[in-house]
């Protein structure tokens, strides 16, 4: 049985370990080169034998630490000692990341390089987390994950990282920090960060990872939801909370990294209700979440009712699952498969829980809430309220959210004087055979939310003229003459659609 050790952060030993990992070149590209791109991709699917074959017989530091920390495999003590010349096996044991056992060193955690890209450029950190299902299967023969399992950088973590707006703030909060990856990312754009979690184990990993990264502007606090930051406010709050909807029952395991301990989607409801009180004027909160459709009441409409109407709210639903599909997904996530005797009882418990509450489907997506800068001043408010479903590929969503809010703010006093077409926008025209005029004109975004908008010749002509040389009034006047329509009528038709294009990022207010 693999020992379930608690990490013990130590700044001196973490600095030594980081130096050893650096000396071994334990980074994404060297590892990918060592065992091959195809084998590296296979690891994400739970296949590791091609990686092992590629480095078979190698005892150098990269191969040894790759097997020990990336794959979670015991390694000969002499090889580990040579690879960790500064930390030593004693130091590894002191940190709670591994232990000796009859001539080998057994990993108690994974340490994997994690690349990132943000407004400041490209970088990479080492992120420690608990042994994953693949490592536990090969060492212990499988089984469900421990309830206090601390997840590494998974798909949800990467998704949230791509959503966070690149904003400079004085203080930021990472609620439910887990292994600490969001706190590390936000720390690059914040004067200080508070990282909280209900799990002492998660906080230990998060603090250790900050030490490995040499990041010193993060404070770690234990507690549930906003309890650790009562009466405090932030310019940015990010959260990948334990939003998974899990039936409450003695025979249903609850995982701290994903299960918030509340019924249904009550945790997401509590977050969006409480977060605004912890935002400075102009501050934003961003999170991932699940929400239930109950009977004929759609989940997006329920979510909209939880957010105060004077707040900016932008919710993007990315997918929906049936109760059966959702239950299967998360039972498997916990390491239980249909081959296990526990699978069907768990499935029955999940489906019974959804049936009692009349749940018809479960939505997943992104939530952005902003406290408008003038919300407390009594000034007239025109909050942004967008609740939409988008299933197309998304890139640079954080920038799209930021630019959408900038566009919304710029529209407060009317359509800006000068607009520019965004650099990622292209136009497609579709013609019926033999016809000169297009039957369909589309504007397409190459980035952001990847929207496609059908436009008529007048709006297409307007967008095509937005190169900064002419004002909005000059462009509309020229189009009115071209199409021989009254200027007032054309403006009444174009103005609301221009507002949508500005908020969607097709058109950008020119800076003066």
C-alpha positions in Angstrom: 0.0 0.0 0.0 1.4 3.4 -1.1 1.8 5.8 1.9 -0.5 8.7 1.7 1.9 11.4 3.0 1.1 15.0 3.8 3.4 17.4 2.0 5.5 19.6 4.3 6.6 22.8 2.5 10.1 24.0 3.4 11.5 27.0 1.5 15.1 25.8 1.7 14.4 22.3 0.6 12.0 23.5 -2.2 14.7 25.8 -3.5 17.1 22.8 -3.5 14.6 20.6 -5.2 13.9 23.2 -7.9 17.6 23.4 -8.6 17.8 19.6 -8.9 14.8 19.5 -11.3 16.4 22.4 -13.3 19.7 20.6 -13.5 18.0 17.4 -14.7 16.1 19.6 -17.3 12.8 18.0 -16.2 10.7 20.2 -18.5 8.0 19.5 -21.0 10.1 19.7 -24.2 13.1 17.6 -23.0 10.8 15.0 -21.7 8.8 15.0 -25.0 12.0 14.6 -26.9 13.3 11.8 -24.6 10.3 9.5 -25.0 8.8 10.8 -28.3 5.9 13.0 -29.1 3.5 10.1 -29.8 4.3 8.4 -26.5 4.0 11.7 -24.7 0.5 12.2 -26.1 -0.4 8.7 -25.0 0.3 9.5 -21.4 -2.7 11.8 -21.4 -4.8 8.8 -22.4 -3.4 6.7 -19.5 -0.9 4.8 -21.6 2.7 4.8 -20.3 4.4 1.7 -21.7 5.7 3.5 -24.9 7.3 6.1 -22.7 9.0 3.4 -20.6 10.2 1.6 -23.7 11.8 4.8 -25.1 13.9 5.4 -22.0 14.5 1.8 -21.0 18.0 1.3 -19.5 18.6 5.0 -19.0 19.7 6.0 -15.4 20.5 9.7 -16.1 18.7 12.3 -14.0 16.1 13.2 -16.6 15.1 9.5 -17.1 15.2 8.7 -13.4 13.1 11.8 -12.3 10.8 11.4 -15.3 9.9 7.9 -14.1 9.8 8.9 -10.4 7.8 12.2 -10.6 6.1 12.3 -14.0 5.0 8.6 -14.1 4.9 7.9 -10.4 7.2 4.9 -10.4 9.6 3.7 -7.7 13.2 4.1 -8.6 16.5 2.7 -7.3 17.7 4.8 -4.3 21.2 5.2 -5.7 19.8 6.7 -9.0 17.5 9.1 -7.1 20.3 10.2 -4.8 22.4 11.0 -7.8 19.6 12.9 -9.5 18.8 14.9 -6.4 22.3 15.9 -5.4 21.1 19.1 -3.6 17.9 17.8 -2.0 19.0 14.2 -1.2 16.6 11.4 -0.4 16.5 12.7 3.1 15.2 16.0 1.9 12.6 14.3 -0.3 11.3 12.4 2.7 11.3 15.6 4.8 9.1 17.3 2.2 6.7 14.3 2.2 7.2 13.7 -1.5 8.7 10.2 -1.3 10.2 7.6 1.0 12.7 4.8 1.1 11.5 1.2 0.8 13.9 -1.7 0.6 16.5 -0.1 -1.7 14.1 2.0 -3.8 12.5 5.4 -3.5 8.7 5.3 -3.7 7.1 8.6 -4.9 4.3 9.9 -2.7 3.5 12.7 -5.1 3.8 13.6 -8.8 5.8 16.6 -9.9 5.2 17.5 -13.5 6.3 20.5 -15.6 3.4 22.8 -16.5 3.7 25.3 -19.3 1.7 28.5 -19.5 1.2 31.5 -21.8 -0.1 34.8 -20.7 0.3 38.5 -21.5 3.8 38.5 -20.1 5.0 35.6 -22.3 5.7 31.9 -22.0 6.8 30.1 -18.9 6.8 26.8 -17.0 6.5 25.7 -13.4 6.8 22.4 -11.6 3.5 21.4 -10.1 3.3 18.8 -7.3 0.1 16.9 -6.7 -1.1 13.5 -5.4 -0.4 10.3 -7.3 -3.0 9.9 -10.0 -5.1 6.9 -10.9 -2.5 5.6 -13.4 0.3 5.6 -10.8 -1.8 4.1 -8.1 -3.1 1.4 -10.4 0.4 0.2 -11.2 1.7 0.4 -7.6 -1.4 -0.7 -5.7 -3.5 -2.5 -8.3 -6.1 0.3 -8.7 -9.1 1.4 -6.8 -10.9 4.6 -6.1 -8.9 7.8 -5.3 -8.6 8.9 -1.6 -11.3 11.4 -0.7 -8.7 14.0 0.1 -7.0 13.5 -3.2 -5.3 16.7 -4.5 -5.6 16.9 -8.3 -2.8 18.3 -10.5 -3.3 20.6 -13.5 -6.3 19.0 -15.3 -8.6 20.1 -18.0 -10.7 22.3 -15.8 -7.6 24.1 -14.5 -6.4 24.8 -18.0 -9.8 26.0 -19.0 -10.1 28.4 -16.1 -6.6 29.7 -16.8 -7.6 30.5 -20.3 -10.6 32.4 -19.1 -9.1 34.7 -16.6 -8.9 38.2 -17.9 -5.3 39.6 -18.2 -5.9 42.5 -15.7 -3.5 44.2 -13.3 -5.0 44.3 -9.8 -3.7 45.2 -6.4 -5.2 42.2 -4.6 -6.6 38.9 -6.0 -8.3 35.9 -4.4 -8.1 32.3 -5.6 -10.9 30.5 -3.8 -10.5 26.7 -3.7 -6.9 26.9 -4.9 -6.3 23.1 -5.0 -2.7 22.6 -6.1 -2.3 26.3 -6.5 -2.0 26.7 -10.3 -4.5 29.6 -10.6 -2.9 31.5 -7.7 0.5 31.2 -9.4 -0.9 32.5 -12.7 -2.8 35.4 -11.1 0.3 36.3 -9.0 1.9 37.5 -12.2 -0.7 40.3 -12.5 -1.5 41.0 -8.9 0.3 42.9 -6.1 -0.7 40.1 -3.7 -2.9 37.0 -3.8 -4.8 35.2 -1.1 -5.3 31.5 -1.9 -7.9 29.6 0.1 -9.1 26.0 0.4 -11.0 23.9 2.8 -8.4 21.2 2.4 -5.2 21.4 4.5 -3.7 18.9 2.1 -4.4 21.1 -0.9 -3.0 24.2 0.8 0.2 22.3 1.6 0.7 21.4 -2.0 -0.2 24.9 -3.1 2.4 26.4 -0.7 5.0 23.9 -1.8 4.4 24.7 -5.5 4.7 28.4 -4.8 8.1 27.7 -3.2 9.2 25.5 -6.1 8.2 28.4 -8.5 10.0 31.0 -6.3 6.7 33.0 -6.0 6.4 35.0 -2.8 3.3 37.2 -3.1 0.7 34.5 -2.2 -0.8 34.0 1.2 -2.5 30.7 2.1 -5.5 30.4 4.3 -7.7 27.5 5.2 -11.5 27.7 5.3 -14.8 27.2 3.4 -16.0 29.6 0.7 -15.4 33.3 1.7 -15.0 32.6 5.5 -11.2 33.1 5.4 -11.6 36.6 3.7 -14.5 38.0 5.7 -14.7 41.8 5.2 -12.0 41.8 2.6 -12.3 43.0 -1.0 -10.4 42.1 -4.2 -9.9 43.4 -7.7 -10.1 39.8 -9.1 -11.6 36.6 -7.7 -11.0 33.3 -9.6 -12.3 30.0 -8.6 -12.4 26.4 -9.9 -14.7 25.4 -7.0 -15.8 21.9 -6.1 -18.9 22.3 -8.2 -19.5 18.7 -9.1 -23.1 17.7 -8.2 -22.8 14.7 -6.0 -25.6 12.9 -4.1 -25.3 13.1 -0.4 -25.1 9.7 1.1 -23.0 7.5 3.4 -22.1 5.2 0.5 -21.2 7.9 -2.0 -17.5 9.0 -1.7 -17.0 12.8 -1.6 -13.7 14.1 -3.0 -12.5 17.4 -1.6 -11.2 18.6 -4.9 -14.6 18.4 -6.6 -17.5 18.0 -4.1 -18.6 21.0 -2.2 -20.8 19.1 0.3 -24.0 20.9 -0.7 -27.1 19.6 -2.5 -27.3 20.1 -6.3 -25.8 23.3 -7.6 -26.2 25.2 -4.3 -22.4 25.8 -4.2 -22.4 27.7 -7.4 -25.5 29.6 -6.2 -23.7 30.5 -3.0 -20.6 31.7 -4.8 -22.3 34.0 -7.2 -24.4 35.4 -4.4 -21.5 36.0 -2.0 -18.7 37.0 -4.4 -19.9 40.5 -5.2 -19.6 41.6 -1.6 -15.9 40.8 -1.8 -15.2 42.8 -5.0 -13.9 46.4 -5.1 -15.8 48.7 -7.5 -14.8 47.6 -11.0 -13.6 44.2 -9.7 -14.5 40.9 -11.3 -15.1 37.3 -10.3 -14.6 34.4 -12.7 -15.4 30.7 -12.1 -16.3 27.4 -13.7 -19.5 25.8 -12.6 -22.4 23.3 -13.1 -26.1 24.3 -13.0 -29.2 22.2 -13.2 -32.2 22.5 -15.4 -35.2 21.5 -13.2 -38.4 20.6 -15.0 -39.0 23.2 -17.7 -36.8 25.8 -16.0 -33.5 26.0 -17.8 -30.3 26.1 -15.9 -29.1 29.4 -17.4 -32.3 31.1 -16.3 -31.9 29.7 -12.8 -28.3 31.0 -12.8 -29.4 34.4 -14.0 -31.8 34.7 -11.0 -29.0 34.2 -8.6 -27.0 37.2 -9.8 -28.2 40.7 -8.6 -29.6 42.7 -11.5 -27.3 45.7 -11.0 -24.2 43.6 -11.6 -22.5 42.9 -14.9 -23.0 39.2 -15.7 -21.7 37.2 -18.6 -22.3 33.4 -18.6 -21.2 31.1 -21.4 -22.7 27.6 -21.3 -20.3 25.2 -23.1 -22.2 21.9 -22.9 -25.1 20.1 -21.3 -25.3 16.5 -20.1 -28.2 14.2 -19.3 -28.3 13.0 -15.7 -27.1 9.6 -16.9 -24.2 11.0 -18.8 -23.2 13.3 -16.0 -23.3 10.5 -13.4 -21.1 8.2 -15.5 -18.6 11.0 -16.1 -18.0 11.7 -12.5 -18.1 8.2 -11.2 -15.4 7.3 -13.7 -13.5 10.4 -12.6 -13.3 9.0 -9.1 -11.6 5.9 -10.4 -14.6 3.6 -10.4 -15.4 1.8 -13.7 -18.3 -0.3 -14.9 -16.1 -3.4 -14.2 -16.2 -2.5 -10.4 -19.0 -3.8 -8.2 -19.5 -0.3 -6.7 -20.3 1.3 -10.1 -24.0 0.4 -10.4 -24.9 1.3 -6.8 -23.2 4.7 -7.3 -25.0 5.2 -10.6 -28.3 4.4 -8.9 -27.6 6.9 -6.1 -26.8 9.6 -8.6 -29.8 9.1 -10.8 -32.1 8.9 -7.7 -30.8 12.2 -6.5 -31.5 13.9 -9.8 -34.9 12.3 -10.0 -36.0 13.6 -6.6 -35.2 17.1 -7.6 -36.6 16.8 -11.1 -33.3 17.5 -12.9 -33.5 17.1 -16.6 -30.0 18.2 -17.6 -26.8 19.7 -16.2 -25.0 22.6 -17.8 -21.3 23.4 -17.6 -19.7 26.7 -18.4 -18.0 29.9 -17.5 -19.3 32.7 -15.2 -18.1 36.2 -15.2 -19.5 38.7 -12.7 -18.3 42.3 -12.4 -19.2 44.9 -9.8 -19.6 48.1 -11.9 -17.4 51.0 -10.8 -20.4 53.3 -10.2 -22.8 50.7 -8.6 -22.5 52.4 -5.2 -22.7 56.0 -6.4 -26.3 56.2 -7.5 -25.3 56.8 -11.1 -27.6 55.3 -13.8 -26.5 51.8 -14.5 -26.8 49.8 -17.7 -25.3 46.4 -16.7 -24.1 43.9 -19.2 -26.4 40.8 -18.9 -25.4 38.0 -21.3 -26.5 34.4 -20.8 -25.6 32.4 -23.9 -24.7 28.9 -25.1 -21.6 28.6 -27.3 -20.3 25.2 -28.4 -17.7 26.2 -31.0 -14.0 26.1 -30.3 -12.8 28.9 -28.1 -9.3 30.5 -27.9 -8.0 33.4 -25.8 -11.4 33.6 -24.0 -9.8 35.8 -21.2 -9.0 38.5 -23.7 -12.4 38.1 -25.3 -14.1 38.7 -21.9 -11.9 41.6 -21.2 -12.4 43.2 -24.6 -16.2 42.6 -24.3 -16.3 44.5 -21.0 -14.2 47.3 -22.5 -16.6 47.5 -25.5 -19.6 47.5 -23.2 -18.2 50.4 -21.2 -17.3 52.3 -24.3 -21.0 52.1 -25.4 -22.3 53.7 -22.2 -22.3 57.2 -23.9 -23.3 55.9 -27.3 -21.4 54.3 -30.2 -17.8 55.5 -30.1 -16.8 58.1 -32.6 -14.3 55.9 -34.4 -14.4 52.1 -34.7 -11.7 49.7 -36.0 -12.3 46.2 -37.3 -10.6 43.6 -35.1 -7.5 42.0 -36.7 -8.9 38.5 -36.4 -12.1 39.2 -38.3 -12.6 37.9 -41.9 -15.5 38.1 -44.3 -17.0 35.3 -46.3 -19.5 35.8 -49.2 -21.6 33.0 -50.6 -23.0 33.3 -54.1 -25.6 31.2 -55.8 -24.4 30.0 -59.2 -24.8 32.7 -61.9 -25.6 35.5 -59.4 -23.4 38.5 -59.0 -24.8 39.6 -55.6 -24.0 37.4 -52.6 -26.9 35.5 -51.0 -25.1 35.3 -47.6 -22.4 37.5 -46.1 -20.7 36.4 -42.9 -18.3 38.0 -40.5 -16.1 35.4 -38.7 -13.8 35.7 -35.7 -10.5 33.8 -35.8 -10.0 34.0 -32.0 -12.0 34.7 -28.8 -15.4 33.0 -28.9 -15.1 32.2 -32.6 -18.4 33.8 -33.5 -19.9 33.9 -37.0 -22.5 36.6 -37.7 -24.6 37.0 -40.8 -24.8 40.6 -42.1 -26.4 42.5 -44.9 -24.6 44.6 -47.4 -25.0 47.8 -45.4 -23.5 46.4 -42.2 -20.8 44.6 -44.2 -19.9 47.8 -45.9 -19.8 49.6 -42.6 -17.4 47.0 -41.1 -15.2 47.1 -44.2 -14.8 50.9 -43.9 -13.7 50.7 -40.2 -9.9 51.3 -40.8 -9.6 54.4 -38.6 -9.7 56.9 -41.5 -13.4 57.8 -41.1 -15.7 58.4 -38.2 -18.9 56.4 -37.6 -21.0 59.3 -38.8 -19.0 59.7 -42.0 -19.3 56.0 -42.8 -23.0 55.9 -42.2 -23.6 59.0 -44.2 -21.7 57.6 -47.1 -23.6 54.3 -46.9 -26.9 56.3 -46.8 -26.0 58.0 -50.1 -24.8 54.7 -51.6 -28.0 52.8 -50.8 -30.2 55.8 -51.3 -31.9 55.6 -47.9 -32.6 58.3 -45.3 -29.7 58.6 -42.9 -32.0 58.4 -39.9 -33.5 55.2 -41.1 -30.2 53.6 -41.8 -28.8 54.6 -38.4 -31.8 53.2 -36.6 -31.2 49.9 -38.4 -27.4 49.8 -37.9 -27.0 51.2 -34.4 -28.2 48.2 -32.3 -26.3 45.8 -34.5 -23.1 47.9 -34.1 -23.5 47.7 -30.4 -23.5 43.9 -30.6 -20.5 43.8 -32.8 -18.6 46.0 -30.4 -19.4 43.8 -27.4 -18.6 40.7 -29.3 -15.2 42.0 -30.3 -15.7 42.4 -34.1 -15.3 46.1 -33.8 -12.9 47.9 -31.4 -13.3 51.4 -30.1 -10.3 53.5 -31.4 -8.0 55.0 -28.8 -7.6 58.7 -28.8 
